[in-house]
Amino acid sequence: VLKAFKWQRIVAVLNGKISILESINILFIGLFVSIATPGRLGDFVRAIYLKDRLALGKGILAVIVDRAMDVISLLVFSGIGLILLTQASGIEIISPELVIVLIVGSIVALAALLTKRMGKKLFHIIRGFLPDKLKSILVTHGRSFYGAVPLFRTNFVQLILALVASTLAWICSITFGWFLMLSLNLPLDWNAALTLVPILALIEIIPVGILGIGTREIGAVIVMGAYGVS
């Protein structure tokens, strides 16, 4: 429900309107498709299901911002968890300074992507490899994409509400992970879940397999091993 509220608010930022039930439905469709695609790229199917409410370019922008919120929130939670891990066990998997660099770098990369000048540069780089029909489609939807970017300043309150919902959703996910640890009788506190859950979620995003299967388990072994779990 929190994630659906976040998606609803992002759509509202772009002057679209969907109910919370419609938002939940679209999220489930996106989740279903993303399971079968590396890096959960299937999430972009959500833009298609908004085409009656938003232009496709705006829908793609909504998905990118939604994903960016998740990634940046995950980096923040991962950074906090890794610092706590270092304090608790003396094991430093990654330095706090590097975590800060990753967070700032992600924000800068998102800002650059949402800049029309950068979009034009990227288009000029790839245009030589594209058929004329696809070029025309990119130009049409690119205009609606970049034309909608200023709405994030105009509807800033809705964006903040989406960010709050994103944060609360991840706190719920982390707490769920802690309940799983307790059910397995592992002598770990909530801080251990704060370390583990965001890291595994980031691994799932990396497009090297379906839902991070394999790489996710290795990540769990490394992090849980730092807490003394076999």
C-alpha positions in Angstrom: 0.0 0.0 0.0 2.9 2.4 0.8 4.5 1.6 -2.6 1.2 2.1 -4.3 0.7 5.5 -2.5 4.2 6.5 -3.6 3.4 5.6 -7.3 0.1 7.4 -7.1 1.9 10.6 -5.8 4.6 10.4 -8.5 1.8 10.2 -11.1 0.1 13.2 -9.4 3.4 15.1 -9.7 3.1 14.7 -13.5 -0.6 15.9 -13.4 -2.0 12.4 -13.8 -4.7 10.9 -11.6 -5.1 7.2 -10.5 -6.8 5.7 -7.5 -4.9 3.8 -4.9 -6.5 0.5 -6.1 -5.4 1.2 -9.7 -1.9 2.0 -8.4 -1.8 -1.3 -6.6 -2.9 -3.1 -9.8 -0.3 -1.5 -12.0 2.4 -2.2 -9.4 1.5 -5.9 -9.4 1.6 -6.0 -13.2 5.0 -4.4 -13.2 6.3 -6.8 -10.5 5.0 -9.8 -12.5 6.9 -8.7 -15.6 10.0 -7.6 -13.7 10.5 -11.0 -12.3 11.2 -12.3 -15.8 13.7 -9.6 -16.7 17.2 -8.9 -15.5 17.5 -5.8 -13.2 13.7 -5.6 -13.0 13.6 -3.7 -16.3 10.0 -5.1 -16.6 8.9 -2.3 -14.3 8.8 0.0 -17.3 5.7 -1.8 -18.5 3.9 0.3 -15.9 4.3 3.3 -18.2 2.2 1.5 -20.8 -0.6 1.0 -18.3 -0.7 4.7 -17.7 -1.0 5.7 -21.4 -4.6 6.7 -21.0 -3.7 9.1 -18.1 -0.2 10.2 -19.1 1.8 10.4 -22.3 4.2 7.5 -22.7 7.2 9.9 -22.2 5.7 11.0 -18.9 5.0 7.4 -17.8 8.6 6.5 -18.4 9.7 9.5 -16.4 7.5 8.4 -13.6 9.1 4.9 -13.6 12.6 6.3 -13.7 11.9 8.6 -10.7 10.2 5.8 -8.8 13.2 3.5 -9.3 15.7 6.3 -8.5 13.9 6.9 -5.2 14.3 3.2 -4.4 17.9 3.1 -5.3 18.9 6.3 -3.4 16.9 5.2 -0.3 18.6 1.8 -0.5 22.0 3.4 -0.6 21.2 5.6 2.4 19.9 2.6 4.4 22.8 0.4 3.2 25.3 3.1 4.3 23.7 3.3 7.8 23.7 -0.5 8.1 27.3 -0.9 7.0 28.5 1.8 9.5 26.6 -0.1 12.2 28.2 -3.3 11.1 31.6 -1.8 11.3 30.9 -0.5 14.8 29.4 -3.8 16.0 32.0 -6.3 14.5 34.9 -4.2 13.3 34.4 -5.5 9.8 34.4 -2.8 7.1 32.9 -4.2 3.9 32.8 -0.7 2.3 33.9 2.6 3.7 31.3 5.3 4.8 33.1 7.7 2.5 32.5 5.5 -0.5 28.9 5.1 0.4 28.5 8.9 0.5 30.2 9.1 -2.9 27.7 6.5 -4.3 24.7 8.4 -2.9 25.9 11.8 -4.3 26.9 10.1 -7.6 23.4 8.6 -7.9 21.7 11.9 -7.3 24.1 13.7 -9.8 23.5 10.9 -12.4 19.7 11.3 -12.0 19.9 15.1 -12.3 22.0 14.7 -15.5 19.6 12.2 -17.0 16.7 14.6 -16.4 18.5 17.4 -18.2 17.3 18.0 -21.7 20.8 18.9 -22.9 22.1 15.5 -21.7 19.1 13.7 -23.4 20.0 15.4 -26.7 23.7 14.3 -26.4 22.6 10.7 -25.7 20.3 10.8 -28.7 23.0 12.1 -31.0 25.3 9.3 -29.9 22.8 6.5 -30.6 20.8 8.0 -33.5 23.2 6.5 -36.1 22.3 3.0 -35.0 18.5 3.5 -35.0 16.0 3.1 -37.8 14.1 6.2 -38.9 10.8 5.0 -37.3 12.4 4.5 -33.9 14.1 7.9 -34.1 10.7 9.5 -34.7 9.2 7.7 -31.7 12.1 8.7 -29.4 11.8 12.4 -30.5 8.1 12.4 -29.8 8.2 10.8 -26.4 11.4 12.5 -25.5 9.7 15.9 -25.8 6.9 14.8 -23.4 9.6 13.3 -21.1 11.7 16.4 -20.8 8.7 18.7 -21.0 7.4 17.1 -17.8 10.6 17.5 -15.7 9.7 21.1 -14.5 6.6 19.6 -12.9 8.7 18.2 -10.1 9.4 21.7 -9.0 5.8 22.8 -9.4 4.4 19.8 -7.5 7.2 19.5 -5.0 4.8 18.6 -2.1 3.6 15.5 -3.9 7.2 14.5 -4.6 8.0 14.8 -0.8 5.0 12.6 0.0 6.3 10.0 -2.4 9.7 10.1 -0.8 8.3 9.7 2.7 6.2 6.7 1.5 9.3 5.2 -0.1 11.2 5.5 3.1 8.4 4.0 5.2 8.1 1.1 2.7 11.8 0.2 3.1 11.5 0.4 6.9 8.7 -2.1 6.7 10.8 -4.4 4.4 13.7 -4.2 6.8 11.5 -5.0 9.7 10.0 -8.0 7.8 13.6 -9.2 7.2 14.2 -9.0 11.0 11.1 -11.0 11.7 12.4 -13.7 9.4 15.7 -13.7 11.4 13.7 -14.1 14.6 11.7 -16.9 13.2 15.0 -18.7 12.4 16.0 -18.1 16.0 19.0 -16.0 15.0 20.4 -13.9 17.8 20.4 -10.7 15.8 18.8 -7.3 16.4 17.0 -4.9 13.9 20.3 -3.3 13.0 21.4 -6.6 11.4 18.3 -6.5 9.2 19.1 -2.9 8.4 22.5 -4.1 7.1 21.3 -7.2 5.2 18.0 -6.3 3.5 19.1 -3.1 1.6 22.2 -4.8 0.4 20.3 -7.8 -0.9 17.8 -5.5 -2.5 20.6 -3.6 -4.3 22.0 -6.9 -5.5 18.6 -7.8 -7.0 18.7 -4.6 -9.0 22.1 -5.4 -10.6 21.2 -6.9 -14.1 23.2 -10.1 -13.9 20.4 -12.6 -13.5 16.7 -13.0 -12.7 15.9 -11.5 -9.3 19.6 -11.7 -8.3 19.4 -15.4 -7.8 22.9 -16.7 -6.9 24.5 -13.3 -6.4 21.8 -12.5 -3.7 22.7 -15.7 -1.8 26.4 -14.9 -1.9 25.6 -11.5 -0.5 23.6 -13.0 2.3 26.4 -15.4 3.2 29.0 -12.6 3.4 26.9 -10.2 5.5 25.4 -12.8 7.8 28.9 -14.3 8.2 30.1 -10.9 9.5 27.5 -11.4 12.3 28.8 -14.9 13.1 26.0 -16.8 11.4 27.2 -20.0 9.6 
